Amino acid sequence: MSKTAEFPELSVLNQISHVLVHQRNVSALLKEVLDIIHYQMKVDRATLTLRRGDYLYIEASNGLTEEEKKRGKYKVGEGITGKVAASGKGRIIPDISKEPEFLDKTKTRKSAILAFICVPIISSEEEVIGTISIDHPKSTDEELKKVLNLMSVVANIIADAVATFRSEIEERELLKAENERLRRELGEKFRPGNIVGNCSGMKMIYAMIAQVSDSPATVLIRGESGTGKELVARAIHYASPRNSAPFVAVNCAALPETLIESELFGHEKGAFTGAVQQRKGRFEIAAGGTLFLDEIGDISPTVQVKLLRVLQERVFERVGGHETLQANVRIITATSKNLEKEIQEGNFREDLYYRLNIFPIHLPSLRERKSDIILLADHFLGKYNTMYGKNIKRISTPAINMMMSYHWPGNVRELENCIERALLVSSDDVVNAHDLPPSLQTAQETGTQIIPVGGANFAAMVKSYERELIVDALKNNRGNIAAAAKYLGMTQRIIHYKISNSGIDVKSFK
């Protein structure tokens, strides 16, 4: 007696019906159905695919690993499974080893002699939503037809459950896509429009700005000079509920010690020589808004004490006055100094440091965000094109290489000045390497020199300039060597020779 005759069809259908009534978890239900088919029908494997778009994906199976299931992806019309989905009709493959259309994408059959039976799962809307298939021991045509009929009945019974499962998956994917879209929108929303940068360090800065903006917390922005600390302070202010009130910036390092107290707190008439009238300080001018104290590490110990009182009690008096005024301001401070070292040396009060350091933000230097150099350079190019009425379209490859090699001690501020200067001196519609400041072109420590260390070498200089011309021509012509040769007025044979000798990668320009 064949294996097919060993199982009662009614028993299989009865067990599946029982599972449909009692199992509420659709994913578990489908797995149990496949287990019943596998064990009761004594087949080697049962597999269920779901259709999503133009593809069928294995969602449940006996005996397949997760990696093997991932390989089981079929385009509608591809292979036996894809053709069943396309036609809506079941198929019997008596011997998979002799069937060229059987793809075995899971790579699990090897050289086994098996029959393959696949039937469509059709929803109530007459749409093929998946397939269910089995690997069956080789049998007679009559026995395989009986199994095909039974599988068709099973597919009809589980069609509603499969449709529900498919809807759940589609809903999850839609929610995932919506969450990703919202995440991107929030990322753009909280990316300040006045700051340029896409590196991971700057993305962390944007997230921190978003976190602290709505709160009144004191922020301490740290970083080297020229990294854009005031831009971050402005971004926090304009993203906060205080954005309609003033943003007042004070550079503490630029004010003499004798004047900084008056600048911050104001003074009464006659408080000191030259005080001919009452004057409001920056705390009063910034009322309701934000006071940004740049280079806070440079204020004197006397002013540090008064600032500590403002932070603790939110009150102050004008110089020479007795009236206590409320400090209704949010304070953001910044420094390029090592405050911890300043505390150890007795130059900065430790209690003030802890009051200022509630929410620290550390800005990376430009050499720590190399991937943003070209982005920033293009931004400044557009800015100064507009300002000076110029039409410089791009920065040449050699100039880019110089900028990427330079260590930028002045950070973003130095880069901006560099681009402004290059735009002013350029006589072309391109910023070339020779338009950049000498500090980028000649210093050995920058690693940008093109002359051997032993001194100037005419042949090396000519070769370097020749390479720059060829690279620029290739870039202009998108890596087309023939067009570049024509542009430079040389033959293709000569330009091929020079490209080879100079080690130029033509593919990088295509």
Secondary structure, DSSP 8 states (H G I E B T S, - for coil): --GGGGS-HHHHHHHHHHHHHH---HHHHHHHHHHHHHHHTT-SEEEEEEEETTEEEEEEESS--HHHHHH-EEETTSHHHHHHHHH---EEES-GGG-TT---TT---TT--EEEEEEEEE-TTS-EEEEEEEEEE---HHHHHHHHHHHHHHHHHHHHHHHHHHHHHHHHHHHHHHHHHHHHHHHHHTS-TT----SHHHHHHHHHHHHHHTS---EEEE--TTS-HHHHHHHHHHTSTTTTS-EEEEEGGGS-HHHHHHHHHEE-TTSSTT--S-EE-HHHHTTTSEEEEETGGGS-HHHHHHHHHHHHHSEE--BT----EE---EEEEEESS-HHHHHHTTSS-HHHHHHHTTEEEE---GGG-GGGHHHHHHHHHHHHHHHHT----EE-HHHHHHHHHS--TTHHHHHHHHHHHHHHH--SSEE-GGGS-HHHHT-GGGT---S-TTS--HHHHHHHHHHHHHHHHHHHTTT-HHHHHHHHT--HHHHHHHHHHHT--GGGG-
